[in-house]
Amino acid sequence: MMPSFVPTSGAGSAGASTVLPFGADRAADAMPPVLSLEGLTVGSDAVDLVIDASLTVAPGETLCLVGESGCGKSLTCLAAMGLLAEPVRRKAGRIRFLGRDLGELDERDLRQMRGRDMTMIFQDPVASLNPVQRVGWQVAEALVIHEGLSSKVAARRAVELVDKVGIADPEARAGAFPHQLSGGMCQRVMIAMALACRPRLIVSDEATTALDVTTQAQILTLMRRLQEETGTAMIFVTHDLSVVAEIADRVAVMYSGRIVETGSVDDIFDHPSHPYTQGLMDCRLHALSATDGRLAAIGGTVPRPSARPLGCAFRTRCPRASQRCAITPDLRPIGSSQRVACHFPGRAQ
């Protein structure tokens, strides 16, 4: 019996869709990194919002992007997905996905990649889902478009995916509209949509921020388990350091549009080297970060992109700032896996 959410006409007819040969032989192109950004600069004619960002993410790896609001985390991910909208655009640098330069592809090619080979989970699942389509069909649609499945087969697969992400009574829930589900269920539906075509990369933009602590923990466990099963690479954007500790393999810290430190999750938590990273760690709600009963804080605010100080953008908030900080520091290696953009890395003596 065909599930009740399957459209009876229009999109979803049987037959194979036309898809790019890109990604067809996934064994052949399974070479790390899945995604690499090289000197990425994003902005408008008036201002740069992301500056000279370089990072990579390998198969099966979770890279967490952390930093205060307005540091450029989400914009970096939108650029990687080819989702920038005028007047914001990629001004410099290269984005490579599975070895291919995305700058060489037109919008039609990018649309066929998105949803199949690379997917994005947004912060507000209710706003991201179509309110007038049943959630099962929203999961099935990618299978029809990118895998060429018939509506009937895609619908059965959609119910299986809804079940896989831990939603009880999956067939009934697949026939529901988004407003009939809780926020946690909607987020699980978004994960099911993201996993439908077994993508090589998932970008999660603050996907657990609006959820309660219990649901957040369940979602993080689910995403980690499914990632281990599929070998998917993941970029996870968050400002919640407890989430970073739970899910990250590597961490990239952003401040005012620049990546200021990268390293393994153990490097960043145990040996933060940039003063900004140290400030973030000291602000955690932890007994060791409190002094005289007061929680540590980073004074000041992130500068507006149009009003960054000369040189290191953190210099106006940094306790170690000197005249040398008027020169922008390069992201340099320290140790075997850590890189930091600071003239005076390490803990102050």
Backbone torsions as a table, in degrees:
resi	resn	phi	psi	omega
1	MET	NA	133.8	-178.5
2	MET	-74.5	131.5	177.8
3	PRO	-55.4	149.6	-172.3
4	SER	-69.1	-16.4	-176.9
5	PHE	-88.0	-2.0	-176.9
6	VAL	-76.0	127.9	177.1
7	PRO	-61.6	146.6	-179.1
8	THR	-91.9	-9.9	178.4
9	SER	-153.5	172.6	176.9
10	GLY	79.4	-143.0	-177.4
11	ALA	-58.3	140.9	177.7
12	GLY	110.2	10.3	176.5
13	SER	-72.9	160.5	-178.3
14	ALA	-68.3	157.5	177.7
15	GLY	120.3	155.4	-176.5
16	ALA	-81.0	136.7	174.3
17	SER	-86.4	161.4	177.8
18	THR	-85.1	117.5	179.3
19	VAL	-125.5	159.8	178.6
20	LEU	-64.8	147.0	170.3
21	PRO	-65.1	-20.6	175.4
22	PHE	-54.7	123.8	178.7
23	GLY	88.4	-5.8	-177.8
24	ALA	-67.6	-42.2	177.2
25	ASP	-102.6	87.0	-172.3
26	ARG	-75.2	-24.3	177.1
27	ALA	-68.8	-35.7	-175.8
28	ALA	-70.6	-33.6	-175.5
29	ASP	-104.6	18.1	-179.4
30	ALA	-81.3	63.1	179.7
31	MET	-117.3	132.6	178.3
32	PRO	-70.1	153.8	-7.4
33	PRO	-81.1	158.7	173.5
34	VAL	-68.4	-45.3	-179.7
35	LEU	-132.0	138.2	172.3
36	SER	-137.0	134.1	172.5
37	LEU	-108.5	130.1	-177.0
38	GLU	-125.1	106.1	176.9
39	GLY	60.6	37.9	-175.2
40	LEU	-70.9	124.4	172.4
41	THR	-123.3	127.7	-177.2
42	VAL	-125.8	137.4	176.6
43	GLY	174.1	-166.4	176.5
44	SER	-108.7	-176.0	176.5
45	ASP	-61.6	-31.1	-172.6
46	ALA	-85.5	-30.8	-171.5
47	VAL	-153.7	149.4	172.9
48	ASP	-92.9	129.6	-178.5
49	LEU	-100.8	-36.6	170.8
50	VAL	-122.0	133.9	-170.5
51	ILE	-125.7	117.9	169.1
52	ASP	50.4	48.0	-178.1
53	ALA	-86.9	128.4	177.1
54	SER	-130.8	127.9	176.0
55	LEU	-161.4	163.9	177.5
56	THR	-136.4	157.7	172.0
57	VAL	-139.5	131.4	-173.9
58	ALA	-97.9	164.7	177.5
59	PRO	-56.0	134.6	178.3
60	GLY	74.7	3.3	-176.5
61	GLU	-100.1	146.6	172.7
62	THR	-111.5	118.8	175.9
63	LEU	-106.1	121.7	177.4
64	CYS	-97.4	130.3	172.1
65	LEU	-99.7	121.5	-176.9
66	VAL	-126.2	159.9	179.6
67	GLY	149.8	167.8	179.5
68	GLU	-67.0	163.5	176.0
69	SER	-59.3	138.4	179.4
70	GLY	89.3	7.4	-179.0
71	CYS	-85.0	-10.7	177.2
72	GLY	105.1	10.4	-177.0
73	LYS	-63.6	-54.8	-177.1
74	SER	-65.2	-37.0	-179.7
75	LEU	-65.1	-37.1	176.4
76	THR	-60.9	-42.5	-179.9
77	CYS	-69.0	-41.1	177.6
78	LEU	-61.5	-38.8	176.9
79	ALA	-63.2	-42.0	179.9
80	ALA	-63.3	-31.8	179.9
81	MET	-87.4	-4.1	-177.2
82	GLY	70.4	34.8	-175.4
83	LEU	-112.9	19.0	177.2
84	LEU	-71.6	147.2	179.7
85	ALA	-125.0	139.3	178.4
86	GLU	-54.4	142.3	11.0
87	PRO	-86.6	0.8	178.9
88	VAL	-81.0	136.1	-177.5
89	ARG	-153.9	167.2	172.9
90	ARG	-77.6	120.5	-175.3
91	LYS	-99.0	-25.0	-179.7
92	ALA	-160.4	164.2	176.5
93	GLY	94.2	176.8	-175.4
94	ARG	-132.0	141.4	175.3
95	ILE	-118.8	119.0	179.4
96	ARG	-115.3	130.4	177.5
97	PHE	-123.4	117.4	-175.0
98	LEU	52.4	38.3	176.0
99	GLY	86.1	-6.4	-178.3
100	ARG	-101.6	138.1	179.0
101	ASP	-77.8	114.3	-176.9
102	LEU	-68.4	-20.4	177.3
103	GLY	-67.3	-16.7	179.9
104	GLU	-90.3	-4.9	-177.3
105	LEU	-100.6	145.0	176.8
106	ASP	-86.9	176.2	-174.7
107	GLU	-63.3	-34.2	178.5
108	ARG	-62.6	-44.3	178.5
109	ASP	-63.0	-43.0	-179.1
110	LEU	-63.6	-39.3	179.3
111	ARG	-62.3	-36.9	-179.7
112	GLN	-73.7	-26.0	175.5
113	MET	-76.5	-42.9	-179.0
114	ARG	-67.5	131.3	-176.9
115	GLY	95.2	-24.8	177.5
116	ARG	-106.0	-59.6	-175.8
117	ASP	-98.1	-24.2	178.0
118	MET	-142.9	134.2	-177.5
119	THR	-135.1	161.5	-178.0
120	MET	-133.2	134.5	175.1
121	ILE	-107.4	121.0	-174.0
122	PHE	-92.1	167.9	-172.7
123	GLN	-66.6	-40.9	-176.0
124	ASP	-106.8	98.1	-175.6
125	PRO	-65.3	-34.9	-178.4
126	VAL	-65.1	-41.2	178.6
127	ALA	-71.6	-25.6	-177.2
128	SER	-82.3	-23.7	179.3
129	LEU	-85.5	149.2	177.9
130	ASN	-74.7	119.1	-173.9
131	PRO	-69.0	-16.9	-175.6
132	VAL	-107.7	9.3	174.9
133	GLN	-119.3	141.3	177.4
134	ARG	-65.8	144.9	-170.9
135	VAL	-65.9	-30.7	178.2
136	GLY	-60.8	-41.6	179.4
137	TRP	-68.9	-32.7	178.8
138	GLN	-66.0	-31.9	173.4
139	VAL	-73.3	-42.2	-175.6
140	ALA	-70.3	-28.3	-172.6
141	GLU	-57.8	-40.6	179.2
142	ALA	-62.6	-35.0	179.4
143	LEU	-68.6	-35.1	177.1
144	VAL	-69.2	-46.8	-174.6
145	ILE	-71.8	-46.1	-171.1
146	HIS	-97.0	-26.3	-178.7
147	GLU	-105.0	-9.5	178.2
148	GLY	73.5	22.0	-179.4
149	LEU	-78.3	154.7	172.5
150	SER	-71.2	161.4	179.0
151	SER	-57.2	-41.4	-176.2
152	LYS	-65.2	-46.4	-179.7
153	VAL	-67.5	-42.3	179.2
154	ALA	-62.3	-37.5	179.2
155	ALA	-64.0	-41.9	177.8
156	ARG	-63.8	-41.3	177.5
157	ARG	-63.5	-37.5	-179.6
158	ALA	-62.9	-42.8	178.1
159	VAL	-62.1	-40.4	177.4
160	GLU	-61.5	-40.5	179.4
161	LEU	-68.0	-41.0	177.4
162	VAL	-60.8	-39.5	176.2
163	ASP	-66.6	-39.7	-176.2
164	LYS	-63.9	-33.4	-179.7
165	VAL	-86.6	11.3	169.0
166	GLY	87.7	23.8	177.1
167	ILE	-93.6	123.4	-179.1
168	ALA	-68.4	151.2	179.6
169	ASP	51.5	60.2	-169.6
170	PRO	-61.0	-35.8	-178.6
171	GLU	-67.3	-40.6	178.4
172	ALA	-68.1	-42.2	-179.8
173	ARG	-67.0	-34.4	178.1
174	ALA	-64.0	-26.2	178.5
175	GLY	-86.6	3.7	-178.5
176	ALA	-90.3	161.1	171.4
177	PHE	-91.1	157.6	-176.1
178	PRO	-53.2	-38.9	-176.8
179	HIS	-68.9	-12.5	179.5
180	GLN	-90.0	-2.1	-179.5
181	LEU	-112.5	156.5	175.1
182	SER	-74.4	167.7	178.2
183	GLY	-60.3	-40.0	178.3
184	GLY	-64.7	-40.0	177.5
185	MET	-65.1	-41.9	178.7
186	CYS	-61.8	-37.9	178.5
187	GLN	-67.2	-36.5	176.2
188	ARG	-66.3	-36.7	175.1
189	VAL	-61.9	-41.6	178.1
190	MET	-61.7	-38.1	176.9
191	ILE	-66.5	-41.1	176.6
192	ALA	-60.2	-42.4	176.7
193	MET	-61.3	-42.7	-178.1
194	ALA	-65.4	-32.6	-176.2
195	LEU	-90.1	-8.0	-169.6
196	ALA	-52.6	-45.1	-176.5
197	CYS	-100.8	17.0	-179.9
198	ARG	51.2	63.2	-175.5
199	PRO	-68.9	160.4	176.5
200	ARG	-83.1	-20.9	-179.0
201	LEU	-142.3	132.9	171.4
202	ILE	-118.8	129.1	174.6
203	VAL	-107.3	120.4	-178.4
204	SER	-112.1	111.2	-175.7
205	ASP	-100.8	96.5	179.7
206	GLU	52.5	41.7	-170.7
207	ALA	-68.6	-18.2	-178.1
208	THR	-113.5	5.5	-173.1
209	THR	-61.3	-41.8	-173.7
210	ALA	-86.4	2.8	-175.5
211	LEU	-94.7	154.1	175.2
212	ASP	-69.5	165.5	-171.5
213	VAL	-60.6	-42.3	-178.7
214	THR	-65.3	-46.4	179.3
215	THR	-65.6	-38.9	177.9
216	GLN	-58.6	-45.8	179.8
217	ALA	-62.5	-40.1	178.8
218	GLN	-64.8	-42.0	-179.8
219	ILE	-65.2	-43.0	179.9
220	LEU	-63.5	-43.0	177.4
221	THR	-62.4	-42.7	179.2
222	LEU	-61.6	-47.9	-177.1
223	MET	-64.2	-40.4	179.0
224	ARG	-64.2	-43.4	-179.4
225	ARG	-64.9	-46.2	-179.8
226	LEU	-65.4	-35.6	177.1
227	GLN	-63.8	-42.0	179.0
228	GLU	-64.3	-34.4	179.7
229	GLU	-71.2	-35.7	-172.5
230	THR	-102.1	-17.1	-176.9
231	GLY	73.0	18.7	-178.9
232	THR	-71.7	139.1	170.9
233	ALA	-79.6	149.6	-177.8
234	MET	-140.8	135.4	168.4
235	ILE	-107.8	124.3	-174.6
236	PHE	-118.6	112.9	179.8
237	VAL	-91.6	127.1	179.5
238	THR	-161.3	158.1	169.5
239	HIS	-111.7	4.6	-176.9
240	ASP	-95.0	108.3	-175.2
241	LEU	-70.1	-23.3	175.4
242	SER	-67.7	-34.6	175.1
243	VAL	-67.5	-41.0	178.4
244	VAL	-58.5	-47.8	-179.4
245	ALA	-61.2	-30.9	-176.8
246	GLU	-77.3	-38.0	-165.3
247	ILE	-119.0	-19.0	-169.3
248	ALA	-80.0	146.1	163.4
249	ASP	-98.3	-46.2	175.5
250	ARG	-128.7	160.1	-176.8
251	VAL	-132.4	138.7	170.4
252	ALA	-121.8	123.4	-178.5
253	VAL	-98.5	127.1	-179.8
254	MET	-112.3	143.4	174.4
255	TYR	-144.2	123.5	177.3
256	SER	49.2	46.2	173.4
257	GLY	88.8	-7.7	-179.5
258	ARG	-115.2	148.6	169.8
259	ILE	-82.1	120.0	-175.1
260	VAL	-105.4	-16.6	177.0
261	GLU	-160.3	141.5	173.7
262	THR	-136.4	154.2	177.5
263	GLY	172.0	177.2	174.7
264	SER	-66.6	161.7	-179.2
265	VAL	-61.5	-33.8	177.7
266	ASP	-68.5	-40.5	176.4
267	ASP	-56.6	-50.4	-173.0
268	ILE	-67.7	-39.2	-178.2
269	PHE	-80.9	-35.3	-175.7
270	ASP	-91.9	-32.0	-176.2
271	HIS	-137.7	59.2	177.7
272	PRO	-63.0	134.6	-172.9
273	SER	-111.6	-28.4	177.6
274	HIS	-82.9	139.5	179.1
275	PRO	-55.9	-31.8	178.3
276	TYR	-69.5	-44.5	176.8
277	THR	-60.4	-41.8	177.9
278	GLN	-61.9	-39.7	177.9
279	GLY	-63.1	-41.9	177.8
280	LEU	-61.8	-42.9	-179.7
281	MET	-66.8	-37.7	-179.1
282	ASP	-71.4	-19.9	179.9
283	CYS	-82.9	-4.9	179.3
284	ARG	-64.8	148.0	178.7
285	LEU	-76.1	87.8	-173.4
286	HIS	-147.5	145.3	-175.1
287	ALA	-57.9	-35.1	-177.0
288	LEU	-74.9	-15.5	-177.9
289	SER	-93.7	-3.1	-179.7
290	ALA	-97.9	139.4	178.1
291	THR	-126.1	124.7	-178.3
292	ASP	52.9	37.1	177.0
293	GLY	78.7	6.1	-178.4
294	ARG	-114.2	137.9	179.8
295	LEU	-76.9	137.9	178.4
296	ALA	-64.0	152.1	180.0
297	ALA	-147.2	154.3	174.2
298	ILE	-94.8	117.8	-178.7
299	GLY	-68.3	152.3	177.2
300	GLY	82.9	-170.5	-178.6
301	THR	-135.9	163.9	175.5
302	VAL	-64.9	129.2	-179.0
303	PRO	-67.3	150.2	173.2
304	ARG	-62.5	144.7	179.8
305	PRO	-54.8	-31.5	-179.3
306	SER	-82.9	-3.6	-176.8
307	ALA	-133.2	34.9	177.5
308	ARG	-68.3	143.4	174.7
309	PRO	-69.6	158.3	178.0
310	LEU	-65.2	137.2	178.8
311	GLY	84.2	-133.5	179.6
312	CYS	-69.6	124.0	-177.2
313	ALA	-68.5	-19.5	-179.0
314	PHE	-86.5	-3.3	-171.4
315	ARG	-61.0	-31.3	-178.8
316	THR	-73.5	-12.1	-179.9
317	ARG	-116.7	-0.4	-169.9
318	CYS	-94.2	129.2	178.7
319	PRO	-71.4	-12.5	-178.4
320	ARG	-106.0	7.4	-174.1
321	ALA	-61.2	142.6	176.3
322	SER	-142.2	-178.8	179.9
323	GLN	-59.5	-31.4	-179.6
324	ARG	-61.6	-26.7	-177.8
325	CYS	-71.4	-5.2	173.2
326	ALA	-72.6	-9.3	174.2
327	ILE	-102.0	128.1	-178.2
328	THR	-64.8	122.6	-179.7
329	PRO	-77.6	145.5	174.5
330	ASP	-80.4	157.9	174.4
331	LEU	-80.7	104.7	-173.2
332	ARG	-113.8	149.3	179.1
333	PRO	-72.9	140.2	168.4
334	ILE	-134.6	122.0	-174.1
335	GLY	77.6	-166.7	-172.4
336	SER	-83.5	-28.9	-173.2
337	SER	-134.7	5.6	-175.0
338	GLN	-110.5	143.1	175.9
339	ARG	-133.8	142.0	-176.4
340	VAL	-143.6	140.8	177.1
341	ALA	-103.9	82.2	-178.5
342	CYS	-156.7	139.5	176.8
343	HIS	-75.3	-19.0	-177.0
344	PHE	-133.5	65.0	-175.9
345	PRO	-70.4	161.3	179.1
346	GLY	94.3	172.5	178.8
347	ARG	-70.9	139.9	175.1
348	ALA	-65.2	140.9	-179.6
349	GLN	-82.3	NA	NA
